[in-house]
Structures are given as C-alpha cells and as structure tokens.
Amino acid sequence: MSHHPSPGASRPGLIPPHGGYRSLKSYQMAEIIYDATVVFCDRFIDRRSRTHDQMVQAARSGKQNIAEGSQASGTSRKTELKLTGVARASLEELLLDYEDFLRQRALPLWGKDHPEAQAIRRLAYLSNRSYASYRSHFESSPPAVAANAAVCLIHQANYLLDQQLKRLEGQFLEEGGFTERLYRARVAARGNDRTNRTDRTNGADKVKP
C-alpha cells in the first residue's frame, strides 16, 4: 500500500519567517538617520520649535515603520507594503526639511559629485557601518556639512526602500497575501484528507474475512 504524508507534513509553514528587520540595509540606514537627526536638531534647531519635533518624528517614523512592516509580513504582505511606503514617505519629508534648512540659510546643497558627498556614500560599504561611522559629520561639523551629510544618507535610504518596495510588490503579486495562502493550505489539507480516507477504504477492502 502506498504511503501518503500526513496533512502539512511537506507543506511549507502557513506563516513564513518574518521580523528580521535588523538585517535589512534600509532599516540600518534609517536607524543611523534617526540618531543623526536627533543630534542635528539638538545642535542647530531650537528645541522648542515645531520643526525640531517634526524632523525627529519623521526620522523616527522612517525607522519604526520599516520594523513594523517587517513584523507584519508574516500575516500581511499588504500591511508590509503599506508600512514600508509610509517609511519612504517619512524620509522624503525629512529630506525636504534638510533641504529647507540649507536653502533658508543660504548654505550650499552638495551635488552627487561633490567630493564630500562621495566620501559619505562610500561609508555605506563598510561591513560594520553604524552611526559611529558618521559621528564626526554630525557632532563636530558645521551646519552645512551636517545637513548635507544627512541629505546623502536619506538619498541612500530612499534608494534602498525603492528597491525593497519593488521586491515586495513582486512577491505580493506572485505569492498573494495571508488569506490566499490560508485558502491554498485548506485546499491542500482537504485533498490530503480525501486521499488518506481512500487509502484506508481500499486497504479495508483487501482484508480477508
């Protein structure tokens, strides 16, 4: 008699691995941006001003929504997509705040070919990159350098998030969401149950009295 696997024996888990946001390059960069923005705002923007709070909260939103989206991915690709998009929008808002800071003070905005901008971008390739890798740009540099360094970091984070969103959209279209996985798992389970019942019935017919 043939042996069939029990329901779920070879079926992948209904809830896939999720929540590994600390290993995401986008999260790592967003965390650096948050730490840098707290320092920048405390140094150069009045703590009583609305702009101070808005910039810190935008930076925090970028970081937190990447983490929350990763956590939600196990049961909702749609929520992961939405929260990752919110993170992207928050960092875009923060980017505009830094650009406003430079423009309103008649400070230069570095182009992508500016030597210091290129030096900051190269730091992204460090294997042990953290806020400490950029500390001097925010804790001891003049405001123009600090703001431009933040602009460079946000551009890098936004690029990573754009790539992440494309990948998530592709996965959602190909694999569907939790509800669709649940439906497929139920169909597979019912199919296995019917097969097992048929095997048991056929086996009983072959037993001699």
N, C-alpha and C positions, 0 to 999 in steps of 0.2 A: 504494500500500500504506500502511496506517495505521502510525503510529509510536507505540510504547508506551515509557514511561520505563523505564529500567533499574531493577532492584530497589533500593529505598531512595532513588531519585532525588528523589521528592517526599514520602517518608515522614519524619516528624519523628525526631530523634535518639532512640535507644533509652534513653540516659541523659540526662535533661533537665538544664538548668542547675541547679547546686546550690552550696552552700557560701557564699552571700553573707550570712553571719550578722552581719557588722559593720554592715550596713544595717538590721538588724531592731531596732525600737524596744525590744523585750523584751531583746535582748542588750545594747544600750546602757545600759538601766536596770540590768540585772543587773551590768554592769561597774562602774557607779557605786556600787551597793550593796556590792560586794566591796571596792572601795577604801575606802569609808566604814567598813565593818565592821572592816577591819584597823586603821584609825586609832582607832575607838571602843574596840575591845578592848585596844589598847595603852595607851590613856589610862585606862580605867575598870575593866578586869578583869585580875586577876593573871595574868601570862603563864605561870605555872607551873600554872594551874588547867586542869582538863579543859574547863570551859565556854569558856575562851578559844579553845582549839583547835577545839572543836565549832562555835562560831559562825563562825570564819574558814573552816572546811572546808565548812559549809553554804552560806555565801556563794559560795565558790569553785565548789561543785557546781552552784549555780544558773547561774552564768556558763558553766562548761565544758560542761554538758550541752546548753545551747541551741546552742553552737557545734558540738558533736559531732553533734547531731541534724541540724543544717543540712547538715553534711558528708555524713552518711549518706543524706540524702534522695534522692540521685541513683540509688541502687540499692535502697533500702529505706524506703518510706513508713512501714512498721510500726515500724522502728527509730527513725525520726524522731519518730513519735508517742510511743514509749516514753521516749526520752531527754528530750523536751520535758516529758512528765509527771513525770519524775524531777526536772527543774529546778524545776517548780512545787511539788513536794513538799518539796524542799530549802529553798526560800524560805519556805514555810509553817512549816517547822521553825524557821527563823531568826526569823520573825515572833514565834513563841511565846517564843523566848529573849529578845527585846527586851521583850516584854510582861511576862515574868517579872522581868526586871531592874527595870522600873518598879514592879511590884507589891511585890516583896520589899523595896524601899527606900522604900515609901510615897510614891512620886512619881506625879504625875498622868499619866493617859493622855489625850491630846488627842482630842476628838471630831472628826468630819469638818468641823464648822462652826467649829472653833477658828480664830481669825484667823491664827495662825502656820501651822497645817496648810494652810489655804487658800493662804497665800503660797508654801509649799513646793510644793504641787500645781501652782501656776501656772508654776513654773520649768520644768515638763515641756514647755511650749510654746515654749521657746527653741530656735531653729534650731541653735545651736551648743552645746547643753547637754552638759556633761561633769561630772566630779567637781568641777572648779574652781567650777562654779555653786553647789555646796553646801558648799564647803570651810569656810566660817565656822561652819556648823552643827555640824561635827564636830571641828574643830581648836581652836576657841576658845570654844565654848559650854559651859554646864554640862551635867552628865549627863542631866538631864530633857529638855533641848532636843535633845541629840544623839540620844537613844534615840527620842524622838517623831519626829524628822526621818527616822530610819531606818524607823520604822513606816510613815510616809507613803509613802516610796519603795517599800517592799515591797508595800504595797497597790496602788500603781500598776503595778508589775511583774507582780503576780499577775493583775490585770485584763487586761493585755496578753497574758499567757500563756494565760489562759482563752479569749480571743478567738482566739489562734493555734491552740490545740488544737481548737476548733470548726471552724476553717477546714481544718486538716489532716485531721480526721475526714471532712469533706465531700469533700475531694479523694480520700482513700483509697477511700471508698465509690463515688465516681463514676469514678475512673480505675483503681483497683486498684493493685497493687504491681508491683515489677520483674518478677516471674515472669509475671504476666498480660500485661504489656507485651511481654515476650520471646515469649510464645506468639503474641500478635497479630502481632508482627513476622515470625515464622516463617511463619505462615499467609499473610500478605501476600506474603512473598518467594516462597513456593511458587506462589501464584496468578500472580504476575508471570512466573515461570519457565515455567509451563504456557502462558501467553498468548504469550510470546515464541517458544516452540517451535512453537506452532500457526501463528503468522505465518510462521515460516521454512519450515514444511512447505507452507503454502498458496502461498508465493512460489515454492517449487521446482516445484510442480505447474504453474505458469503459464509456466515457462521452456520455450521451443520447442526441440526437438531439433536 
